[in-house]
């Protein structure tokens, strides 16, 4: 479904079974806004470096 109609916004958790949000963000097309959701403050800077949305 995502290939037929690419999303404009993706919400990712940092820690997920089998992969991290950082692993998945590399596979998301450019131009797609990414919002990382996490309870771990130490991942915030890394999320911004991975082009997560600031808005």
N, C-alpha and C positions, 0 to 999 in steps of 0.2 A: 504494500500500500504506500509506503514512504517513497518508493521509487516512482510510482505513478503520479503522486502529488507530494512533492517534497515539503516538509514542514518549514515554517518560518521561525518557529521557536522550539527549542528542545530543552527539557528539564532533565538533568542528570544528577544522580547521587554520586558522590566520590567513591564510596565503597559499595560494590554490588557483587553478587555471586558470579564468579567466572571472569570478571573483567572490572576494571575501574572506569570511572567517568573519564579519566584522562586517556585511557586506551580508546574509548569510543569517540571522543571529540575529534581525534585525528581522522576519523572516517566520515565525519559529517561535512557536507558540502559547504564551501565558503559562502558567506552571505547569510547563513542560518545563525540566528541568535542562540547562544547557549547560556543557560542558567544552571549553575552548579548548586546543589542543595547538600549541605553537610553540617554535622554537629561539631566538626573538627576545625577550629580556627586556624590551625597551622597550614591548612590547605588553601586558604583564601588567596594568598599571593600567587601560588602556583596556578590557581584557576584563572586569575587575570592574565597570567603569562600565556595560558592556553586559549586566549581570546574569548573568555567568558564575558557576557554582557555586563556593563556597569550601569545600565538603565533598566 
